[in-house]
């Protein structure tokens, strides 16, 4: 029997269960209305000025029996639907071996819950701070070192940044005579007049 036939059989069971629940609700509704129907006012109760009879024990027992029946019906229906979806056999009672043989799922991808929230971020920031404020080798073979950021700022302020010679830089200077065209999404320059 293929997977589609199994699902069809499960769906048929579920529909039959829903029909049975509908019929049971209708019958229980009729029974409830019959049990809770108000009899005509008792003349003795009118003379006393209050209700002299007690609640119907049959009504209370019938109500709890109906609730118990509905609970059993719902549990059975849920089991049938679960069986139709998973294909596992119906069982009453605990699984054999208890929970010891339940397969654990794969570890979820990062980020995972932290034991102490914020600790990982604090560690990353401390490592970054050490890298920004300390000396160290970047590439020992080529002689490239890392210096503290404050010292690097002071050195750039003293020496300045490297630049092209003025004659070479002139060829890259923008004179404002072209602008990206709107029709080509900026891929083509169009000439403008100043």
C-alpha positions in Angstrom: 0.0 0.0 0.0 1.5 3.3 -1.1 1.9 6.4 1.0 -1.1 8.1 -0.8 -3.4 5.1 0.0 -2.3 5.2 3.6 -3.1 9.0 3.8 -6.4 8.3 2.1 -7.3 5.6 4.7 -6.2 7.9 7.5 -8.4 10.7 6.1 -11.4 8.4 5.8 -10.9 7.3 9.4 -10.7 11.0 10.5 -13.9 11.9 8.6 -15.7 8.9 10.1 -14.5 10.0 13.5 -15.7 13.6 12.9 -19.1 12.2 11.8 -19.3 10.1 15.0 -18.4 13.1 17.1 -21.1 15.2 15.4 -23.7 12.5 16.0 -22.6 12.2 19.6 -22.8 15.9 20.2 -26.3 16.0 18.7 -27.5 13.1 20.8 -25.9 14.6 24.0 -27.5 17.9 23.2 -31.0 16.3 23.0 -30.4 14.4 26.2 -29.2 17.5 28.0 -32.2 19.5 26.9 -34.5 16.7 28.1 -32.7 16.4 31.4 -32.6 20.2 32.0 -36.2 20.9 30.8 -37.9 23.0 33.4 -41.0 21.4 34.8 -44.0 23.6 35.6 -43.7 25.6 38.8 -44.5 23.5 41.8 -47.3 25.0 43.9 -45.5 23.9 47.1 -42.4 25.9 45.9 -44.7 28.9 45.3 -46.1 28.8 48.8 -42.6 28.4 50.3 -41.2 31.3 48.2 -38.1 29.3 47.1 -37.2 26.0 45.3 -38.0 23.1 47.5 -36.5 20.3 45.3 -32.9 19.5 44.9 -30.9 19.3 41.6 -31.5 16.1 39.6 -28.8 13.5 40.4 -29.5 11.9 37.1 -28.6 15.2 35.3 -25.3 15.5 37.1 -24.3 11.9 36.5 -25.4 12.2 32.8 -23.3 15.4 32.4 -20.2 13.8 33.8 -20.7 10.7 31.8 -21.1 12.8 28.6 -17.9 14.7 29.4 -16.0 11.5 30.1 -17.3 10.0 26.8 -16.2 13.1 24.9 -12.7 13.0 26.4 -12.3 9.3 25.4 -13.6 10.1 21.9 -11.2 13.0 21.5 -8.2 11.0 22.7 -9.2 8.2 20.3 -9.6 10.6 17.4 -6.2 12.3 18.1 -4.6 8.8 18.2 -6.1 7.9 14.8 -5.0 11.1 13.2 -1.5 10.8 14.7 -1.4 7.2 13.3 -2.5 8.4 9.9 0.2 11.1 9.8 3.1 9.2 11.2 2.4 5.6 10.3 3.3 4.4 13.8 1.1 1.7 15.4 -1.4 2.7 18.0 -0.2 1.9 21.5 -1.8 2.2 25.0 0.9 2.8 27.6 4.4 4.0 27.6 6.9 3.4 24.8 9.0 0.3 25.2 12.3 1.2 26.9 10.9 4.5 28.2 12.5 7.7 27.0 16.0 6.2 26.9 15.8 5.2 23.2 14.2 8.4 21.9 16.6 9.8 19.3 18.0 13.2 20.0 17.7 15.7 17.2 20.6 17.4 15.5 22.2 20.3 17.3 20.5 23.5 16.2 22.6 26.0 14.1 24.3 29.0 15.7 23.5 31.2 17.5 22.7 28.9 20.4 21.5 29.8 23.9 24.3 31.1 26.1 24.9 29.8 29.6 25.6 33.4 30.8 24.1 35.9 28.4 26.5 38.6 27.2 29.6 36.7 28.2 30.5 35.7 24.6 30.1 39.3 23.4 32.2 40.6 26.3 35.0 38.1 25.4 34.9 39.2 21.7 35.1 42.9 22.7 38.0 42.2 25.1 39.9 40.4 22.4 39.2 43.3 20.0 40.3 45.8 22.6 43.6 43.9 23.1 44.2 43.8 19.4 43.5 47.6 19.0 45.7 48.6 22.0 48.6 46.2 21.8 51.6 45.4 19.8 51.9 42.1 17.8 53.1 40.4 14.6 50.8 40.4 11.6 53.4 38.7 9.3 56.8 38.0 11.0 58.4 36.8 7.7 57.7 40.1 5.9 58.2 42.2 9.0 54.6 43.5 9.3 53.6 44.4 12.8 50.5 45.7 14.5 50.8 48.8 16.7 48.2 50.4 19.1 45.6 52.5 17.3 46.4 55.6 19.3 50.1 55.4 18.3 49.0 54.9 14.6 46.8 58.0 14.7 49.7 60.0 16.1 52.1 58.7 13.4 49.6 59.6 10.6 49.1 63.1 12.1 52.9 63.6 12.0 53.8 62.1 8.7 50.5 62.4 6.7 49.0 59.8 4.4 50.9 58.7 1.2 49.6 60.5 -1.9 50.3 60.6 -5.6 52.6 63.3 -7.0 50.6 66.3 -8.2 51.4 65.7 -11.8 50.1 62.1 -11.7 47.1 63.0 -9.6 45.9 65.6 -12.2 44.8 62.9 -14.6 42.4 61.6 -12.0 40.9 64.9 -11.0 37.2 65.4 -11.7 36.3 68.6 -13.5 32.6 68.2 -13.2 31.9 67.9 -16.9 30.2 64.5 -16.8 27.7 62.8 -14.6 26.1 59.3 -14.6 23.1 59.1 -16.8 19.8 58.2 -15.2 18.7 56.1 -18.2 21.5 53.7 -17.9 21.4 53.4 -14.1 24.7 55.2 -13.8 26.7 52.9 -16.1 27.2 55.5 -18.8 28.6 59.0 -18.3 26.8 61.9 -20.1 28.4 65.2 -20.8 27.2 68.2 -18.9 27.9 71.9 -19.4 29.1 73.9 -16.4 
